[in-house]
Every structure is written in C-alpha cells, then in structure tokens.
Amino acid sequence: MIRGLGTVVVLVAFVGLALWVFSPRRKQDFDEATKLPFADDPEATRHVEQAQASRSKQQ
C-alpha cells in the first residue's frame, strides 16, 4: 500500500515538473538562462541570439 502511494506521489511530482518546464510562460526565463554561460563573451551571446531568432522564424 505504501509503495503504491509513493509511486502516485512521484508520478504527480513528475507530471507537475514536466508541466512547469514546458509551460509557454517559462520560455523567456529559460531563454535567458540559456545565455548565462556566454555572458562574458559578447560574440558568443550574439551567435546564441541569432540562432534563437532563426529558430523562432522557422516556427
């Protein structure tokens, strides 16, 4: 019985996390986090922004 409840709790947590991660409202936050490793290099930041712009045009 306890294992079954534990499985349900983990399943609910997984589904909640997946919904949070793939929520359209979080896209801007994740796009900004994508640029953090390149924050010290302006040229790399420019390349990342160009790639994101071309990706958004394709969609």
C-alpha atoms as a printed R data frame, in Angstrom:
   type eleno elety resid chain resno      x      y       z
1  ATOM     1    CA   MET     A     1  0.000  0.000   0.000
2  ATOM     2    CA   ILE     A     2  2.791  2.433   0.913
3  ATOM     3    CA   ARG     A     3  4.725  1.632  -2.268
4  ATOM     4    CA   GLY     A     4  1.629  2.352  -4.334
5  ATOM     5    CA   LEU     A     5  1.141  5.718  -2.648
6  ATOM     6    CA   GLY     A     6  4.816  6.518  -3.119
7  ATOM     7    CA   THR     A     7  4.505  5.738  -6.812
8  ATOM     8    CA   VAL     A     8  1.487  8.024  -7.134
9  ATOM     9    CA   VAL     A     9  3.311 10.857  -5.324
10 ATOM    10    CA   VAL     A    10  6.352 10.517  -7.603
11 ATOM    11    CA   LEU     A    11  4.119 10.372 -10.689
12 ATOM    12    CA   VAL     A    12  2.265 13.546  -9.649
13 ATOM    13    CA   ALA     A    13  5.586 15.304  -8.946
14 ATOM    14    CA   PHE     A    14  6.941 14.249 -12.352
15 ATOM    15    CA   VAL     A    15  3.866 15.455 -14.232
16 ATOM    16    CA   GLY     A    16  3.894 18.736 -12.296
17 ATOM    17    CA   LEU     A    17  7.565 19.300 -13.066
18 ATOM    18    CA   ALA     A    18  7.064 18.475 -16.750
19 ATOM    19    CA   LEU     A    19  4.167 20.944 -16.983
20 ATOM    20    CA   TRP     A    20  6.232 23.618 -15.259
21 ATOM    21    CA   VAL     A    21  9.260 23.093 -17.516
22 ATOM    22    CA   PHE     A    22  7.305 23.059 -20.774
23 ATOM    23    CA   SER     A    23  4.966 25.906 -19.869
24 ATOM    24    CA   PRO     A    24  4.982 28.681 -22.509
25 ATOM    25    CA   ARG     A    25  5.077 31.265 -19.707
26 ATOM    26    CA   ARG     A    26  8.536 29.997 -18.668
27 ATOM    27    CA   LYS     A    27 10.090 30.241 -22.156
28 ATOM    28    CA   GLN     A    28 11.572 33.711 -21.670
29 ATOM    29    CA   ASP     A    29 13.170 32.708 -18.358
30 ATOM    30    CA   PHE     A    30 14.720 29.614 -19.900
31 ATOM    31    CA   ASP     A    31 15.936 31.592 -22.933
32 ATOM    32    CA   GLU     A    32 17.720 33.982 -20.587
33 ATOM    33    CA   ALA     A    33 19.218 31.060 -18.651
34 ATOM    34    CA   THR     A    34 20.483 29.626 -21.939
35 ATOM    35    CA   LYS     A    35 22.636 32.724 -22.426
36 ATOM    36    CA   LEU     A    36 24.262 32.643 -18.958
37 ATOM    37    CA   PRO     A    37 27.333 30.554 -19.925
38 ATOM    38    CA   PHE     A    38 28.112 33.084 -22.656
39 ATOM    39    CA   ALA     A    39 27.556 36.228 -20.576
40 ATOM    40    CA   ASP     A    40 31.258 37.148 -20.564
41 ATOM    41    CA   ASP     A    41 31.665 36.742 -24.329
42 ATOM    42    CA   PRO     A    42 29.661 39.269 -26.387
43 ATOM    43    CA   GLU     A    43 30.387 37.469 -29.673
44 ATOM    44    CA   ALA     A    44 29.041 34.166 -28.348
45 ATOM    45    CA   THR     A    45 25.955 35.938 -26.995
46 ATOM    46    CA   ARG     A    46 25.334 37.414 -30.444
47 ATOM    47    CA   HIS     A    47 25.539 33.939 -32.027
48 ATOM    48    CA   VAL     A    48 23.087 32.499 -29.499
49 ATOM    49    CA   GLU     A    49 20.624 35.335 -30.106
50 ATOM    50    CA   GLN     A    50 20.896 34.872 -33.876
51 ATOM    51    CA   ALA     A    51 20.254 31.138 -33.533
52 ATOM    52    CA   GLN     A    52 17.195 31.767 -31.351
53 ATOM    53    CA   ALA     A    53 15.869 34.355 -33.814
54 ATOM    54    CA   SER     A    54 16.262 31.994 -36.771
55 ATOM    55    CA   ARG     A    55 14.622 29.193 -34.783
56 ATOM    56    CA   SER     A    56 11.632 31.403 -33.899
57 ATOM    57    CA   LYS     A    57 11.223 32.413 -37.566
58 ATOM    58    CA   GLN     A    58 11.071 28.747 -38.601
59 ATOM    59    CA   GLN     A    59  8.251 28.056 -36.166
